[in-house]
């Protein structure tokens, strides 16, 4: 369940990364290089968010499952 909720911030970071990459393609010189490096870092942040969501879900440490269980829903 946490993996699906991690898709929301990962999508946000991906959109920011593509915007930075697009803006850096319009720049010249060193600014273009800095933009590409920044976009790469943002894409890696999105990947880490997805990875953490996956690990938390697989390990059973997702707090959403416990909250649903206490509210009476069975998963």
JOUR-V267570 format. One record per helix or strand of 2 or more residues. SS is the DSSP state (helix for helix, strand for strand). FROM is the first residue (numbers start at 1). LEN is the number of residues. Records with the same first field share a line. If there is no record, write none. Layout:
SS = FROM-LEN ; FROM-LEN
This chain:
helix = 2-24 ; 30-30 ; 63-8
